[in-house]
């Protein structure tokens, strides 16, 4: 679990860079690791949640 700049736990696959951007890491259905940058934590969480839902439906 990653932490933000103040030390707060953000959840699995999410961390905050020193420049303030949030990084969401995930695995594609082909097993490749990817990461995506977000300005807001809510956007990052929502994107990862939607991606996980799509993975469950496609499998």
C-alpha positions, 0 to 999 in steps of 0.5 A: 500500500502506498502513502501520500506525502503526509504519510496517510495510507492510500490503498493498494496500487496507489501512491503519491509522487513528490510533485503531487501527482497520484500514480495508479498501478494495475495489471492488464489482462495480458499480465503486463504492469501499467501505471497511470498519473492523476492530479486528484486521488478520487480520479485515481481510485475511480479509474482503478475501481472501473478497471477492476470491474472490467477485468472481472467481466471480461474474464 
